């Protein structure tokens, strides 16, 4: 089950970020609806309710992992959970209030923490690629690949920010920017291909 949510900024300004049309969907229908432009299905756990048995089944796959994650762990869990999903219910009501925190891990300005965050996102991307390669479900692979691409773009952006902070030379910053744009364009083209693939089903 998934529901909408508000973003609450430090000045207590409310912004409705996501509102769904109420529906009961198969995973196939969910993929058709959200693997397309401007219809992003957030992977965050806090605007969803999960079936306990599937939740535990998903968690058991990672109980023996020693890696502690603070970044993108919700994406890893959600896309792992989706392997078992047959149907999902969308509620129209926005039930969750997400408070923006300028001092959160996501907004870290410390270079060491930024690098740690970047490494964790890369770890999650690699884990998801393993899941995708292991799966024989073409619809799941399409859905997971699409959202994995968005994670990769986030990783590239964070990596560029780190390199810019470390770079003292202006030419290095230009190179970092061009490298970021080039690699982002490759992933963006892959996203477009996945959308076309989804539309043609």
N, C-alpha and C positions, 0 to 999 in steps of 0.2 A: 504494500500500500504506500502511495506517495501523496503528499499534500503540499500546498503552496507555503510560502514564507515571506516574512518582512525582513528587510535589513534595517537595523537600528544604529544610526550614526552617533558618535560621541555627544553631539549637541541634541540628542533625542529626536532627530528627524527620522520619520518613518518613510520607507520606500518599499512598495510591493514589488518584489523581485520575480516571483513566480506564482502564477495562478493557473490551475488546470481546468479544463472542461471535465466534468464528472464522467467517468467511464470505467468499464471493466474490459480490459484488453488482454489478448494473448500476447506472448512475447514477440511473436511475428508482427502483430499489429503495433506494438510498442516500438519496434525497430523501424517499421515503415513511417511512423509518426515523428520519431525523434532523430533519425539519421538523415537530416536535411537542414538547410540553412535556417537560422533564426529560431530553431526549435530545440534548443539545448536541454537535455535531461540531466540535471545536476546529479553527480555521483555522491554527494554528501549524505551521510547516514542520518543526520538530525531532522530531515524532513520526510522520513520514511518509517514505517513499522514493518518488522520482519517476522516471518514464521519462525518460531523457536527451533524446531527441528532442523530447518534449513540453515538457520543462523549458526547452530552448533556444528552442523556438518561442515560448513564453510570454515569456521574457526579451527576445527580439528586439523585442517590441512596446514595450519601455520603454528600450531602449538609447539612444535619442535624447532621452530626457527629462533635463532638467537638474536637476529637483527631487531633492534628497537626503532620504530618509525614514529616521527612526529609530523612528517609531510606526506600527503597523498595516500596515507594508510586507508582512508575512507574509499578512495578510488580502487585500491587493491581489493578491499573487502567487497565492495559493491559489485565490481565486475567479476569477482570470483563467485559471489552469491548468484549472479545472473545465470551461471551454468545450470542451476537447478530450477530456475523460474519457468513456469508454464503460463501463468496469468498474473496480472497486476491490476490493482484497483487504484484509480486516481480520484481524489476528493477535490471538490471545488474550493472548500474553505482553506484559507491560509492560517495554519495552526501554530506556526513556529516563528519566534522572533529572534533573529540572529544579530547579536550585538557586535558591532565593529569595534575592534580593539587595536589601537595604534601600536601597542607594545606586544602584539601577538607574535608567535613564531613565524607566521606567514609574512609579516611586515618587518622582519629582522633587518637591521642595517649593519650589524657587525659582520665583517668579512668572513670570519671563521664560521659563524652560524649560517651565513648565506651559502657557504661552500658545503656545509653539512646538509642543509636543506636540498641543495642541488644534487648531492650524492644520493640522498634518499629518493628523490623523484626518479633519478636514473635507475635505481634499484627496483622501484615499483614498475617502471616501464619494462625492464628486462623480465621481471616476474610475469607480467601480463602477456608479454610476447611468448613466453613459454607456455602459458595457459592456452593462448590462441593456437599455437602450433600443435598442441596436444589434442585439441578439440576436433571432433568430426562433425559438429553441428555448424553448418554454413551460416545460419542466421545469427547464432551467437558470435561466430568469428567476425561477421560483418559489423555487428553492434560494438563488440569489444575493440576491434581494430579502429573504429571511428573515434572512440573516446580515448584510446591509447595515443592516437595522433595528437589530440588536444593536449594531453599530458606532455608529449614530446615538445610541443611548441612552448609550453610553460617552462620546460627544462632549458630549452635554447635561450629563452629570454633571461632566465636567471643566470645562466652561464655567461651571457653577454654582459650583464650588469657587473658580475664579479670581475671579468676581464677588464672592463672599463675602469673600475676602481683601482685595479692593479696597474693599469697602463699609465705611464708618465708621458708617453709620446703621442702626439695628436694623430700621427699617421697610423699608429697601432689601433687607436680608437676607430678610425675610418675602416681599417681592415676588419676589426671586430664587427662593425656594423654590416659591412658587405657580406662577411661570412654568415652572420645571423640571417640576413635577408635571403641568401642563397639556400641555406639549409631549410629555412622556413618555407620557401617556395616549393621545395621538394615534398615536404609533408603536406602543404596546402593542396598540391596537385593530387596527392594520394587521397586526401579528404574528398576532393571533387569526384575522383574516380569511385570512391565508396558510395557517395551520394547517387551518382549515375547508376551504379550497380543496384542500389536499393530501389531506385525509381523504376528500374526495368523489371523488377520481380512481379 
